[in-house]
Amino acid sequence: MRLFAAVWPPPDVLDHLDLALASVRGAPAGLSSAVRWSARDSWHLTVAFYGDVPDGAVPSLSAALARVAASIQPYELGLRGAGVFAHRTLWVGVGGDVDAQRALSHGSVQAGQPAGAVDNRARDRPHLTVGRVRPGSRPPRRRSSRPDRHRPRADAPVPTDEDVAASLVRALAVYEGPRWLVDELHLVSSHPGAGRGGGPLYERVETYALGR
């Protein structure tokens, strides 16, 4: 079973982000066509990734996550700002009690080690992935009814994947969403290619209350 641990923002927080992204998707520059946007029901904050875990090891992993969740009191987070990984992966950042989020991530990563799940990815920058630039995609140029002398020169630089990503990050740089109380941790199964548009399908396996 392919598993990870995550924090899931509540519907009102996702509604706010959805509205902000709608304005970016409909930008005149046509950036939306250059991005494969992730489905709203997949928006989450990964705290630990375990990969393929044998069915027999899931109960012990679940028990360890329950202990981690019980050791951390509920805390506040809010989505804010944006960034990009490897010039392609577009993400929205996190504000609020980021230290508590990192502590939850650290404990969740350690919880997977007895099951042989080693997460070597840096988890010091909590984020929510919203899309990925399609390799080689370029935002379409707008047609102009002006004379040829006003049109872009044929030898004008062609936007790169990095340019597309940078434009999207600038559009979301000032984003700040509502805060919410993080009071649950989720163990989630991932089924690659089974979701909408060929993306992954996520199913919550267990939910653990924080501070209990």
Wavefront OBJ file of the C-alpha trace (Angstrom):
o trace
v 0.000 0.000 0.000
v 1.430 3.384 -1.053
v 1.070 5.692 1.948
v 1.820 9.171 3.228
v 0.841 11.325 6.208
v -0.788 14.691 5.653
v -2.645 17.691 7.009
v -5.789 18.545 5.032
v -7.050 22.167 5.043
v -10.807 22.555 5.681
v -13.290 23.384 2.865
v -13.465 27.142 3.552
v -9.669 27.429 3.254
v -9.730 25.490 -0.016
v -12.620 27.658 -1.270
v -10.523 30.769 -0.718
v -7.536 29.290 -2.544
v -9.754 28.041 -5.366
v -11.015 31.583 -5.984
v -7.474 32.959 -6.026
v -6.347 30.313 -8.507
v -9.375 30.978 -10.707
v -8.059 34.477 -11.384
v -4.649 33.044 -12.303
v -6.120 30.353 -14.547
v -8.084 33.017 -16.418
v -5.168 35.432 -16.777
v -4.986 37.137 -20.209
v -1.460 35.810 -20.698
v -2.918 32.316 -21.155
v -0.721 30.796 -18.482
v -3.347 28.215 -17.568
v -2.787 26.227 -20.756
v 0.882 25.816 -19.843
v 0.087 24.227 -16.483
v -1.400 20.902 -15.417
v -3.417 22.048 -12.405
v -3.886 19.591 -9.558
v -7.440 18.643 -8.591
v -8.886 20.465 -5.603
v -9.608 17.215 -3.760
v -5.869 16.456 -3.842
v -4.777 19.670 -2.086
v -2.957 18.778 1.123
v 0.208 19.402 3.117
v 2.414 16.302 3.109
v 4.168 15.763 6.437
v 5.792 12.392 5.616
v 5.930 10.096 2.600
v 6.234 6.370 3.197
v 5.976 4.861 -0.263
v 4.943 1.200 -0.562
v 4.331 -0.210 2.919
v 3.561 -3.935 3.426
v 0.018 -4.521 4.681
v 1.390 -6.224 7.782
v 3.342 -3.097 8.760
v 0.386 -0.694 8.492
v -1.051 -1.323 12.008
v 2.271 -0.501 13.709
v 2.721 2.588 11.525
v -0.799 3.699 12.391
v -0.186 3.218 16.112
v 3.043 5.224 15.911
v 1.259 8.079 14.100
v -1.454 8.092 16.773
v 1.253 8.606 19.422
v 2.860 11.409 17.397
v -0.479 13.175 16.970
v -1.258 12.851 20.690
v 2.061 14.507 21.575
v 1.367 17.716 19.604
v -1.275 20.260 20.563
v -3.542 21.764 17.870
v -2.032 24.807 16.142
v -2.931 27.432 13.558
v -1.816 27.597 9.944
v -2.714 29.738 6.933
v -1.832 29.378 3.259
v 0.240 32.287 1.960
v 2.647 33.184 -0.832
v 3.906 30.846 -3.533
v 7.019 29.286 -4.972
v 8.293 26.752 -7.472
v 10.459 23.636 -7.253
v 12.707 22.635 -10.173
v 11.185 25.367 -12.395
v 8.008 23.293 -12.774
v 6.221 22.373 -9.538
v 4.063 25.295 -8.408
v 3.172 25.454 -4.725
v 1.428 27.711 -2.217
v 3.290 28.261 1.043
v 2.258 28.215 4.686
v 2.247 30.795 7.482
v 1.285 30.583 11.140
v 2.778 28.079 13.581
v 5.182 26.572 11.074
v 7.374 25.184 13.878
v 4.502 22.986 15.080
v 3.951 21.793 11.502
v 7.638 20.891 11.246
v 7.476 19.049 14.565
v 4.494 17.045 13.316
v 6.405 16.253 10.140
v 9.555 15.218 12.025
v 7.599 12.878 14.280
v 5.637 11.415 11.364
v 8.824 10.723 9.400
v 10.321 8.909 12.399
v 7.108 6.913 12.841
v 7.667 5.305 9.450
v 11.199 4.108 10.072
v 10.327 0.869 11.951
v 8.209 -0.085 8.924
v 11.204 0.494 6.648
v 9.764 3.733 5.258
v 12.591 6.231 4.987
v 11.603 9.751 3.892
v 14.755 11.636 2.907
v 12.946 14.645 1.474
v 13.386 17.994 3.195
v 10.215 18.859 5.105
v 11.295 22.261 6.442
v 9.176 24.192 3.923
v 5.517 23.163 4.314
v 3.593 23.675 1.092
v 0.565 22.680 -0.943
v 1.171 21.724 -4.594
v -1.323 23.357 -6.974
v 0.101 22.550 -10.413
v 3.009 21.605 -12.633
v 4.263 23.361 -15.750
v 3.911 21.050 -18.731
v 7.389 20.288 -20.141
v 8.024 22.470 -23.176
v 4.742 24.367 -22.782
v 4.534 28.022 -23.647
v 1.717 30.448 -22.929
v 0.104 31.427 -26.257
v 0.758 34.908 -27.588
v -2.248 37.138 -28.014
v -3.176 38.059 -31.536
v -3.032 41.688 -32.456
v -4.950 43.667 -35.053
v -2.238 46.302 -35.126
v 0.104 46.708 -38.107
v 3.057 44.354 -38.391
v 5.449 46.939 -37.009
v 3.711 46.579 -33.610
v 3.874 42.792 -33.522
v 6.610 40.841 -31.661
v 9.719 40.290 -33.760
v 10.227 36.768 -35.088
v 13.538 36.572 -33.239
v 12.024 37.667 -29.897
v 12.978 35.335 -26.989
v 10.578 32.414 -26.509
v 9.373 32.014 -22.897
v 10.921 29.021 -21.137
v 9.343 26.686 -18.566
v 11.163 28.760 -15.937
v 9.573 31.960 -17.295
v 6.102 30.417 -17.117
v 6.649 29.255 -13.524
v 8.068 32.638 -12.481
v 5.025 34.432 -13.917
v 2.681 32.215 -11.916
v 4.671 32.687 -8.721
v 4.532 36.465 -9.157
v 0.760 36.265 -9.604
v 0.387 34.376 -6.308
v 3.181 36.035 -4.320
v 0.823 38.216 -2.263
v -1.782 35.508 -1.669
v -2.867 35.075 1.940
v -5.686 32.765 2.930
v -7.699 32.417 6.139
v -6.150 30.651 9.094
v -7.504 27.399 10.462
v -6.898 25.186 13.476
v -4.918 22.072 12.605
v -6.313 19.419 14.929
v -6.032 16.242 12.856
v -3.363 14.175 11.124
v -4.291 11.782 8.307
v -2.734 8.576 7.023
v -3.530 8.506 3.309
v -3.214 5.905 0.551
v -2.207 7.013 -2.933
v -3.272 5.350 -6.183
v -1.236 6.893 -9.051
v -3.178 7.542 -12.243
v -6.556 6.627 -10.719
v -7.763 10.165 -10.075
v -9.264 12.868 -12.258
v -7.295 13.731 -15.369
v -4.909 10.846 -14.781
v -3.705 12.249 -11.471
v -3.437 10.276 -8.225
v -6.452 9.198 -6.209
v -6.121 9.753 -2.453
v -8.064 7.836 0.198
v -7.828 8.504 3.918
v -6.921 5.330 5.779
v -6.917 6.692 9.351
v -7.397 10.034 11.091
v -5.722 10.975 14.395
v -6.738 13.815 16.696
v -3.913 16.086 17.825
v -3.269 16.534 21.544
v -5.289 13.489 22.639
l 1 2 3 4 5 6 7 8 9 10 11 12 13 14 15 16 17 18 19 20 21 22 23 24 25 26 27 28 29 30 31 32 33 34 35 36 37 38 39 40 41 42 43 44 45 46 47 48 49 50 51 52 53 54 55 56 57 58 59 60 61 62 63 64 65 66 67 68 69 70 71 72 73 74 75 76 77 78 79 80 81 82 83 84 85 86 87 88 89 90 91 92 93 94 95 96 97 98 99 100 101 102 103 104 105 106 107 108 109 110 111 112 113 114 115 116 117 118 119 120 121 122 123 124 125 126 127 128 129 130 131 132 133 134 135 136 137 138 139 140 141 142 143 144 145 146 147 148 149 150 151 152 153 154 155 156 157 158 159 160 161 162 163 164 165 166 167 168 169 170 171 172 173 174 175 176 177 178 179 180 181 182 183 184 185 186 187 188 189 190 191 192 193 194 195 196 197 198 199 200 201 202 203 204 205 206 207 208 209 210 211 212
